[in-house]
Amino acid sequence: MNLIDWADFEKVELRAGTVVSVDEFPEARKPAYKLTIDFGDEIGQRRSSAQITDIYSAQALVGTQVVAVVNFPKKQIGPFMSECLVTGFSREDGAIVLVQPTEAVPNGSKLC
């Protein structure tokens, strides 16, 4: 394991946001959704591709809060431009479990 110092951790902008829309992503190599996430007035809405179809339905995701890295460069994923990285943990079966606040927080709240 590579150790980092506190200054390295502070560079990562992990923010809470609310999923406002979910679209299918049939062009993705692995099953995925295209998420639009509201990170509040300071950051605004960002889009992300997320391989979370094993556990989550599109309908269930709308209105839920997620935690995402918002200061990575944009990444082209096929025909889609991803603007943030939604975080999650991989289960033994490969399904991704989202990192989510256990209580509602303001959109754009930074993980500290």
DSSP file (Angstrom, degrees, kcal/mol; ACC not computed):
  #  RESIDUE AA STRUCTURE BP1 BP2  ACC     N-H-->O    O-->H-N    N-H-->O    O-->H-N    TCO  KAPPA ALPHA  PHI   PSI    X-CA   Y-CA   Z-CA
    1    1 A M              0   0    0      0, 0.0     2,-0.5     0, 0.0     0, 0.0   0.000 360.0 360.0 360.0 130.5    0.0    0.0    0.0
    2    2 A N        -     0   0    0      1,-0.0     2,-0.3     0, 0.0     0, 0.0  -0.751 360.0-139.2 -85.9 125.9    1.3    3.4   -1.0
    3    3 A L        -     0   0    0     -2,-0.5     2,-0.3     0, 0.0    -1,-0.0  -0.619  17.6-166.3 -84.1 143.7    1.0    6.0    1.8
    4    4 A I        -     0   0    0     -2,-0.3     2,-0.2     2,-0.0     0, 0.0  -0.845  16.8-122.0-120.1 161.9   -0.1    9.5    1.0
    5    5 A D    >>  -     0   0    0     -2,-0.3     4,-1.6     1,-0.1     3,-0.8  -0.538  33.5 -98.3 -99.1 173.5    0.1   12.6    3.2
    6    6 A W  H 3> S+     0   0    0      1,-0.3     4,-2.3     2,-0.2     5,-0.2   0.856 121.4  59.2 -59.5 -37.4   -2.8   14.8    4.2
    7    7 A A  H 3> S+     0   0    0      1,-0.2     4,-0.7     2,-0.2    -1,-0.3   0.862 104.0  51.9 -61.9 -35.6   -2.1   17.4    1.5
    8    8 A D  H X> S+     0   0    0     -3,-0.8     3,-0.9     1,-0.2     4,-0.5   0.928 109.7  48.7 -64.7 -44.9   -2.6   14.6   -1.1
    9    9 A F  H >< S+     0   0    0     -4,-1.6     3,-1.4     1,-0.2    -2,-0.2   0.888 104.7  59.2 -62.2 -39.8   -5.9   13.7    0.3
   10   10 A E  H 3< S+     0   0    0     -4,-2.3    -1,-0.2     1,-0.3    -2,-0.2   0.712  95.4  64.7 -64.2 -19.9   -7.0   17.3    0.4
   11   11 A K  H << S+     0   0    0     -3,-0.9     2,-0.6    -4,-0.7    -1,-0.3   0.759  84.0  86.9 -72.7 -25.0   -6.5   17.5   -3.4
   12   12 A V  S << S-     0   0    0     -3,-1.4     2,-1.2    -4,-0.5    60,-0.0  -0.677  70.4-150.5 -83.8 120.0   -9.3   15.0   -4.0
   13   13 A E        +     0   0    0     -2,-0.6    57,-2.5    97,-0.1     2,-0.7  -0.731  19.2 178.0 -92.6  89.7  -12.7   16.7   -4.3
   14   14 A L  E     +A   69   0A   0     -2,-1.2    97,-3.2    97,-0.3     2,-0.3  -0.854  14.5 175.8 -92.8 114.4  -15.1   14.0   -3.0
   15   15 A R  E     -AB  68 110A   0     53,-2.9    53,-2.5    -2,-0.7     2,-0.3  -0.886  30.3-122.8-125.8 150.9  -18.6   15.7   -3.1
   16   16 A A  E     +A   67   0A   0     93,-2.2    92,-3.7    -2,-0.3     2,-0.3  -0.716  36.7 168.6 -88.1 140.2  -22.2   14.6   -2.4
   17   17 A G  E     -A   66   0A   0     49,-2.2    49,-2.7    -2,-0.3     2,-0.5  -0.981  32.0-118.4-148.4 159.8  -24.7   15.0   -5.2
   18   18 A T  E     -AC  65  38A   0     20,-2.0    20,-3.0    -2,-0.3     2,-0.4  -0.868  27.5-122.9-103.5 129.9  -28.2   14.0   -6.0
   19   19 A V  E     + C   0  37A   0     45,-2.9    44,-3.2    -2,-0.5    18,-0.3  -0.570  31.9 175.4 -69.4 121.3  -29.0   11.9   -9.1
   20   20 A V  E     +     0   0A   0     16,-3.0     2,-0.3    -2,-0.4    17,-0.2   0.682  63.3   8.7-103.8 -23.5  -31.5   13.9  -11.1
   21   21 A S  E     - C   0  36A   0     15,-1.4    15,-2.4    40,-0.1     2,-0.4  -0.990  55.8-159.3-156.0 153.8  -31.7   11.6  -14.2
   22   22 A V  E     - C   0  35A   0     -2,-0.3     2,-0.3    13,-0.2    13,-0.2  -0.998  11.8-174.5-135.2 128.1  -30.6    8.2  -15.4
   23   23 A D  E     - C   0  34A   0     11,-2.5    11,-2.9    -2,-0.4    -2,-0.0  -0.922  30.6-107.8-120.9 148.8  -30.3    7.0  -19.0
   24   24 A E  E     - C   0  33A   0     -2,-0.3     9,-0.2     9,-0.2     3,-0.1  -0.344  22.8-153.6 -64.7 155.4  -29.5    3.7  -20.4
   25   25 A F    >   +     0   0    0      7,-1.1     3,-1.6     1,-0.1     7,-0.3  -0.606  23.9 165.5-132.6  71.1  -26.0    3.4  -22.0
   26   26 A P  T 3  S+     0   0    0      0, 0.0    -1,-0.1     0, 0.0     7,-0.0   0.716  72.2  62.5 -65.3 -20.6  -26.3    0.6  -24.6
   27   27 A E  T 3  S+     0   0    0     -3,-0.1    -2,-0.0     5,-0.0    -3,-0.0   0.630  79.6 108.5 -79.2 -12.4  -23.0    1.6  -26.3
   28   28 A A  S <  S-     0   0    0     -3,-1.6     4,-0.1     4,-0.1    -3,-0.0  -0.328  72.6-133.4 -66.1 145.3  -21.0    0.8  -23.2
   29   29 A R  S    S+     0   0    0      2,-0.1    -1,-0.1     1,-0.1     3,-0.0   0.896  97.2  33.4 -65.5 -40.5  -18.8   -2.3  -23.3
   30   30 A K  S    S-     0   0    0      1,-0.1    -1,-0.1    -3,-0.0    -2,-0.0  -0.881 113.1 -82.5-111.9 148.4  -20.1   -3.4  -19.9
   31   31 A P        +     0   0    0      0, 0.0    22,-0.4     0, 0.0     2,-0.3  -0.232  68.1 153.3 -52.5 131.1  -23.7   -2.6  -18.7
   32   32 A A        -     0   0    0     -7,-0.3    -7,-1.1    19,-0.2     2,-0.3  -0.969  37.3-130.0-154.6 163.8  -23.8    0.9  -17.4
   33   33 A Y  E     -CD  24  50A   0     17,-2.4    17,-2.3    -2,-0.3     2,-0.6  -0.837  18.8-129.9-113.0 157.3  -26.0    3.9  -16.8
   34   34 A K  E     -CD  23  49A   0    -11,-2.9   -11,-2.5    -2,-0.3     2,-0.3  -0.959  33.8-163.0-103.7 114.8  -25.5    7.6  -17.8
   35   35 A L  E     -CD  22  48A   0     13,-3.5    13,-2.2    -2,-0.6     2,-0.5  -0.777  17.4-156.7-102.4 142.0  -26.1    9.6  -14.6
   36   36 A T  E     -CD  21  47A   0    -15,-2.4   -16,-3.0    -2,-0.3   -15,-1.4  -0.989  21.9-169.5-111.8 125.8  -26.8   13.3  -14.3
   37   37 A I  E     -CD  19  46A   0      9,-3.2     9,-2.4    -2,-0.5     2,-0.7  -0.951  18.4-139.9-124.7 132.4  -25.9   14.5  -10.8
   38   38 A D  E     +CD  18  45A   0    -20,-3.0   -20,-2.0    -2,-0.4     7,-0.2  -0.823  19.0 177.0 -93.2 116.7  -26.7   17.8   -9.1
   39   39 A F     >  -     0   0    0      5,-2.4     4,-0.5    -2,-0.7     3,-0.2   0.093  49.7-103.9-104.8  20.8  -23.7   19.0   -7.0
   40   40 A G  H  >  -     0   0    0      1,-0.2     4,-3.0     3,-0.2    -1,-0.4  -0.185  52.8 -48.9  86.7-179.6  -25.3   22.3   -6.0
   41   41 A D  H  4 S+     0   0    0      1,-0.2    -1,-0.2     2,-0.2     4,-0.1   0.848 129.0  54.5 -63.1 -39.4  -24.8   25.9   -7.1
   42   42 A E  H  4 S+     0   0    0     -3,-0.2    -1,-0.2     1,-0.1    -2,-0.1   0.897 127.4  16.9 -64.8 -41.8  -21.0   26.0   -6.8
   43   43 A I  H  < S-     0   0    0     -4,-0.5    -2,-0.2    -3,-0.2    -3,-0.2   0.783  92.5-162.5-102.7 -36.2  -20.3   22.9   -9.0
   44   44 A G     <  -     0   0    0     -4,-3.0    -5,-2.4    -5,-0.1     2,-0.3  -0.453  44.3 -22.8  83.8-159.5  -23.6   22.5  -10.9
   45   45 A Q  E     -D   38   0A   0     -7,-0.2     2,-0.3    -2,-0.1    -7,-0.2  -0.692  59.9-175.5 -91.5 141.7  -24.7   19.3  -12.7
   46   46 A R  E     -D   37   0A   0     -9,-2.4    -9,-3.2    -2,-0.3     2,-0.3  -0.938  16.3-134.9-131.1 154.7  -22.2   16.8  -13.9
   47   47 A R  E     +D   36   0A   0     -2,-0.3    36,-3.5   -11,-0.2    37,-0.8  -0.846  23.3 177.1-111.6 149.5  -22.6   13.6  -15.9
   48   48 A S  E     -D   35   0A   0    -13,-2.2   -13,-3.5    -2,-0.3     2,-0.5  -0.997  28.0-131.6-149.7 145.6  -21.0   10.2  -15.2
   49   49 A S  E     -D   34   0A   0     -2,-0.3     2,-0.4    35,-0.3    37,-0.3  -0.854  31.3-174.2 -93.5 133.9  -21.0    6.7  -16.6
   50   50 A A  E     -D   33   0A   0    -17,-2.3   -17,-2.4    -2,-0.5     2,-1.7  -0.986  27.6-147.6-137.9 126.7  -21.5    4.1  -13.8
   51   51 A Q        +     0   0    0     -2,-0.4    45,-0.4   -19,-0.2   -19,-0.2  -0.559  62.4 118.7 -87.9  71.8  -21.4    0.3  -14.1
   52   52 A I    >>  +     0   0    0     -2,-1.7     4,-2.0     1,-0.1     3,-0.7   0.059  26.2 113.9-125.8  22.0  -24.0   -0.2  -11.3
   53   53 A T  T 34  +     0   0    0    -22,-0.4    -1,-0.1     1,-0.2   -21,-0.1   0.668  64.6  70.8 -74.3 -16.4  -26.8   -2.0  -13.2
   54   54 A D  T 34 S+     0   0    0    -23,-0.2    -1,-0.2     1,-0.1    41,-0.1   0.862 117.7  15.2 -67.2 -34.7  -26.4   -5.2  -11.2
   55   55 A I  T <4 S+     0   0    0     -3,-0.7     2,-0.4    41,-0.2    -2,-0.2   0.772 118.9  60.7-108.7 -36.3  -27.8   -3.8   -8.1
   56   56 A Y     <  -     0   0    0     -4,-2.0     2,-0.2     3,-0.0    -1,-0.1  -0.804  61.5-147.6-110.0 135.3  -29.6   -0.5   -8.9
   57   57 A S     >  -     0   0    0     -2,-0.4     4,-1.4     1,-0.1    -3,-0.0  -0.649  29.0-118.0 -88.4 155.2  -32.5    0.2  -11.3
   58   58 A A  H  > S+     0   0    0     -2,-0.2     4,-1.2     1,-0.2     3,-0.4   0.913 115.2  51.7 -57.8 -43.6  -32.6    3.5  -13.1
   59   59 A Q  H  4 S+     0   0    0      1,-0.2     3,-0.2     2,-0.2    -1,-0.2   0.879 107.6  51.5 -63.6 -39.0  -35.9    4.4  -11.3
   60   60 A A  H  4 S+     0   0    0      1,-0.2    -1,-0.2     3,-0.1    -2,-0.2   0.775 105.1  57.4 -71.0 -25.4  -34.5    3.7   -7.9
   61   61 A L  H >< S+     0   0    0     -4,-1.4     3,-2.4    -3,-0.4   -42,-0.3   0.834  80.2  98.3 -75.8 -32.8  -31.4    5.9   -8.5
   62   62 A V  T 3< S+     0   0    0     -4,-1.2   -42,-0.2     1,-0.3     3,-0.1  -0.371  94.3  15.7 -62.1 126.5  -33.3    9.1   -9.2
   63   63 A G  T 3  S+     0   0    0    -44,-3.2    -1,-0.3     1,-0.3     2,-0.2   0.313  98.8 120.0  93.1  -7.8  -33.4   11.2   -6.1
   64   64 A T    <   -     0   0    0     -3,-2.4   -45,-2.9   -45,-0.1     2,-0.4  -0.595  61.5-123.2 -89.0 153.3  -30.6    9.3   -4.3
   65   65 A Q  E     -A   18   0A   0    -47,-0.2     2,-0.3    -2,-0.2   -47,-0.2  -0.751  30.0-178.7 -94.7 143.3  -27.4   10.9   -3.1
   66   66 A V  E     -A   17   0A   0    -49,-2.7   -49,-2.2    -2,-0.4     2,-0.5  -0.832  25.7-121.6-130.2 168.5  -24.0    9.6   -4.2
   67   67 A V  E     +A   16   0A   0     32,-1.3    20,-2.8    20,-0.3     2,-0.3  -0.970  37.8 170.8-115.1 130.0  -20.4   10.5   -3.5
   68   68 A A  E     -AE  15  86A   0    -53,-2.5   -53,-2.9    -2,-0.5     2,-0.6  -0.965  39.4-116.2-139.5 153.4  -18.2   11.4   -6.5
   69   69 A V  E     -AE  14  85A   0     16,-2.6    16,-2.2    -2,-0.3     3,-0.3  -0.813  31.7-179.8 -84.6 121.2  -14.8   12.8   -7.4
   70   70 A V        +     0   0    0    -57,-2.5    -1,-0.1    -2,-0.6   -56,-0.1   0.428  66.1  64.4-106.7   0.5  -15.5   16.1   -9.2
   71   71 A N  S    S+     0   0    0    -58,-0.4    -1,-0.2    14,-0.1    13,-0.1   0.119  70.7 108.7-116.3  24.3  -12.0   17.3   -9.9
   72   72 A F  S    S-     0   0    0     -3,-0.3     3,-0.1    11,-0.2     2,-0.0  -0.616  80.8 -96.7 -81.2 155.9  -10.7   14.6  -12.3
   73   73 A P        -     0   0    0      0, 0.0    -1,-0.1     0, 0.0    -2,-0.1  -0.386  51.7 -88.2 -65.0 154.5  -10.3   15.6  -16.0
   74   74 A K        -     0   0    0      9,-0.1     2,-0.4    -3,-0.1     9,-0.2  -0.288  45.1-150.1 -59.8 150.9  -13.3   14.7  -18.2
   75   75 A K  E     -F   82   0B   0      7,-2.6     7,-3.3     9,-0.1     2,-0.5  -0.991   8.8-133.7-133.0 128.3  -13.0   11.2  -19.7
   76   76 A Q  E     -F   81   0B   0     -2,-0.4     2,-0.5     5,-0.2     5,-0.2  -0.677  21.4-176.6 -79.4 123.8  -14.4   10.1  -23.0
   77   77 A I  E >   -F   80   0B   0      3,-3.8     3,-2.0    -2,-0.5    -2,-0.0  -0.879  62.5 -62.1-122.7  95.9  -16.2    6.7  -22.7
   78   78 A G  T 3  S-     0   0    0     -2,-0.5   -50,-0.1     1,-0.3    -1,-0.0  -0.471 119.7 -15.8  60.0-129.0  -17.4    5.7  -26.1
   79   79 A P  T 3  S+     0   0    0      0, 0.0     2,-0.4     0, 0.0    -1,-0.3   0.400 125.6  86.7 -84.1   5.4  -19.8    8.4  -27.3
   80   80 A F  E <   -F   77   0B   0     -3,-2.0    -3,-3.8   -55,-0.0     2,-0.7  -0.857  66.9-144.1-113.6 138.2  -20.2    9.8  -23.8
   81   81 A M  E     -F   76   0B   0     -2,-0.4     2,-0.4    -5,-0.2    -5,-0.2  -0.897  16.8-152.7-101.5 113.4  -18.1   12.4  -21.9
   82   82 A S  E     -F   75   0B   0     -7,-3.3    -7,-2.6    -2,-0.7   -34,-0.2  -0.723  13.2-176.3 -87.3 131.5  -17.9   11.5  -18.2
   83   83 A E        +     0   0    0    -36,-3.5     2,-0.3    -2,-0.4   -35,-0.2   0.445  65.1  17.0-109.7  -4.0  -17.4   14.6  -16.0
   84   84 A C  S    S-     0   0    0    -37,-0.8     2,-0.6    -9,-0.1   -35,-0.3  -0.968  72.2-116.1-158.4 166.7  -17.0   13.0  -12.6
   85   85 A L  E     -E   69   0A   0    -16,-2.2   -16,-2.6    -2,-0.3     2,-0.3  -0.935  22.0-148.0-116.8 110.9  -16.3    9.6  -11.0
   86   86 A V  E     -E   68   0A   0     -2,-0.6     2,-0.2   -37,-0.3   -18,-0.2  -0.584  23.9-132.6 -73.9 135.7  -19.1    8.1   -8.9
   87   87 A T        +     0   0    0    -20,-2.8    12,-2.1    -2,-0.3   -20,-0.3  -0.629  36.8 143.6 -98.1 150.8  -17.5    6.0   -6.1
   88   88 A G  E     -G   98   0C   0     10,-0.3     2,-0.4    -2,-0.2    10,-0.3  -0.976  41.1-107.4-167.2 173.2  -18.4    2.5   -5.0
   89   89 A F  E     -G   97   0C   0      8,-2.8     8,-3.2    -2,-0.3     2,-0.5  -0.899  28.8-126.2-113.6 143.6  -17.1   -0.8   -3.6
   90   90 A S  E     -G   96   0C   0     -2,-0.4     6,-0.2     6,-0.2     5,-0.1  -0.781  21.8-146.5 -91.2 126.5  -16.8   -4.0   -5.6
   91   91 A R    >   -     0   0    0      4,-3.2     3,-1.9    -2,-0.5    -1,-0.0  -0.311  34.7 -96.0 -79.3 172.7  -18.5   -7.1   -4.1
   92   92 A E  T 3  S+     0   0    0      1,-0.3    -1,-0.1     2,-0.1    -2,-0.0   0.820 127.3  53.7 -58.9 -31.9  -17.1  -10.6   -4.5
   93   93 A D  T 3  S-     0   0    0      2,-0.1    -1,-0.3     1,-0.0     3,-0.1   0.419 121.7-107.5 -85.1   3.0  -19.5  -11.1   -7.5
   94   94 A G  S <  S+     0   0    0     -3,-1.9    -2,-0.1     1,-0.3   -40,-0.1   0.279  73.9 138.4  91.6 -10.9  -18.2   -8.0   -9.2
   95   95 A A        -     0   0    0     -5,-0.1    -4,-3.2   -41,-0.1     2,-0.5  -0.413  51.9-125.9 -67.8 144.1  -21.4   -5.9   -8.5
   96   96 A I  E     -G   90   0C   0    -45,-0.4     2,-0.6    -6,-0.2   -41,-0.2  -0.814  15.7-157.8 -98.0 129.6  -20.7   -2.3   -7.5
   97   97 A V  E     -G   89   0C   0     -8,-3.2    -8,-2.8    -2,-0.5   -45,-0.0  -0.931  24.9-123.9-105.0 121.1  -22.2   -0.9   -4.3
   98   98 A L  E     -G   88   0C   0     -2,-0.6     2,-0.6   -10,-0.3   -10,-0.3  -0.269  11.7-123.4 -66.1 146.6  -22.4    2.9   -4.3
   99   99 A V        +     0   0    0    -12,-2.1   -32,-1.3   -32,-0.3   -12,-0.2  -0.828  45.6 168.6 -84.4 124.4  -20.9    5.1   -1.6
  100  100 A Q        -     0   0    0     -2,-0.6   -34,-0.1   -34,-0.2     2,-0.1  -0.991  40.1-105.2-140.7 144.7  -23.8    7.1   -0.2
  101  101 A P        -     0   0    0      0, 0.0   -36,-0.2     0, 0.0     4,-0.1  -0.435  22.9-141.6 -63.4 144.6  -24.4    9.4    2.8
  102  102 A T  S    S+     0   0    0     -2,-0.1     2,-0.3     2,-0.1     0, 0.0   0.651  89.6  35.2 -82.8 -15.1  -26.5    7.7    5.4
  103  103 A E  S    S-     0   0    0      0, 0.0     2,-0.1     0, 0.0    -1,-0.0  -0.948 103.4 -91.3-130.2 152.2  -28.3   11.0    6.1
  104  104 A A        -     0   0    0     -2,-0.3    -2,-0.1    -3,-0.0     3,-0.0  -0.412  46.4-178.2 -64.6 137.2  -29.2   13.7    3.5
  105  105 A V        -     0   0    0     -2,-0.1     3,-0.1    -4,-0.1     2,-0.1  -0.898  38.2 -81.5-129.3 160.5  -26.5   16.4    3.1
  106  106 A P    >   -     0   0    0      0, 0.0     3,-2.1     0, 0.0   -90,-0.3  -0.380  55.5 -99.4 -62.9 139.5  -26.5   19.6    1.0
  107  107 A N  T 3  S+     0   0    0      1,-0.3   -90,-0.2   -92,-0.1   -66,-0.2  -0.358 111.9  31.0 -57.5 135.7  -25.5   18.9   -2.6
  108  108 A G  T 3  S+     0   0    0    -92,-3.7    -1,-0.3     1,-0.3   -91,-0.1   0.322  81.1 152.8  94.5  -6.3  -21.9   19.8   -3.1
  109  109 A S    <   -     0   0    0     -3,-2.1   -93,-2.2   -93,-0.2     2,-0.4  -0.322  41.5-129.8 -57.6 135.8  -20.9   18.9    0.5
  110  110 A K  B     -B   15   0A   0    -95,-0.2   -95,-0.2    -3,-0.1     2,-0.2  -0.728  15.3-116.0 -93.1 136.7  -17.3   17.9    0.6
  111  111 A L              0   0    0    -97,-3.2   -97,-0.3    -2,-0.4    -1,-0.0  -0.509 360.0 360.0 -65.7 132.2  -16.1   14.7    2.3
  112  112 A C              0   0    0     -2,-0.2    -1,-0.2     0, 0.0  -102,-0.0   0.351 360.0 360.0-133.2 360.0  -13.9   15.6    5.2
